[in-house]
């Protein structure tokens, strides 16, 4: 209901009311009338960085997983309960997925939006039944649920993890790294909506015996029943779309619009944004990381538009 902003230079604290209808906040505003500000008074430079809180989103997802059932009998028996699925994380550990932020174009929307999302599966089943999102830009705080037809099989995270494990080339490579004494660390699986399809991306990290930090070694991409593992996103997309990586043109200058670009050129631009995002993470520049992630998403959408023409 309230976003608190602390000035890192002088320690000044400002309270901006997001939900003015919250009865508890109304009470506090009556007690401390000079403490709170209307959300409209927040500077636009700060509004760009607002994110929907993950902890609140987790609670809302768990509640909706039960209360989406409207039939009393089904509700009482919890016959159609939805849950947050597991994923393989770290060294083959099964853990509950956590919500993640992405920039995407929601179905039936025209513009890209920054959202917090999570996939959902039926209880005790691995297929995906829906995904839930919280908006972080316009209509901040609006929750949206996208349901899949029950008669259509949509792969859930653990089914994708199984497809990865069953791939002979990937399995052989993972075994080879393990035999050399390195720890193979599987990163968070991202389920990314792209129009009416889904793109799954999972990074692989290697940590040598004497190394203190793991190194990004491979990126796995699953799209339309194809599993691709390459050393980075550029090569993964190149293989996914059957493009000769050797034909990639020399790097495009920063700032040029993506109109009239070939998919080969777009792969190169996507790699640039990906590398910049990694550098920003190492430097602790989260604002820069978000900007590069936003740019990467726009390039991926341009690639999708080319491949679906």
Buried (B, 14 or more C-beta within 10 A) or exposed (E): BBBEBEEEEEEEEBBBBBEEEBEEBBEBBEEEEEEBBEBEEBEEEEBEEBBBEBEEBBEBBEEBBBEBBEEEEEBEEEEBBBBBBBBBBEEEEEEEBEBBBBBBBBEEEEEBBBBBBBBBBBEEBBBBBBBBBBBBBEEBBEBBEBEBEEEEEBBBBBBBBBBBEEBEEBEEBBEEBEEEEBBBBBBBBBBBBBEEEBBBBBBBBBBBEEEEEBEBBBBBBBBEEEBBBBEBBBBBBBBBBEBEBEEBEEEBEEEEEBEEBEBBBBBBBBBBBBBBBBEBEEEEBEEBBBBBBBBBBBBBBBBBEBEEE
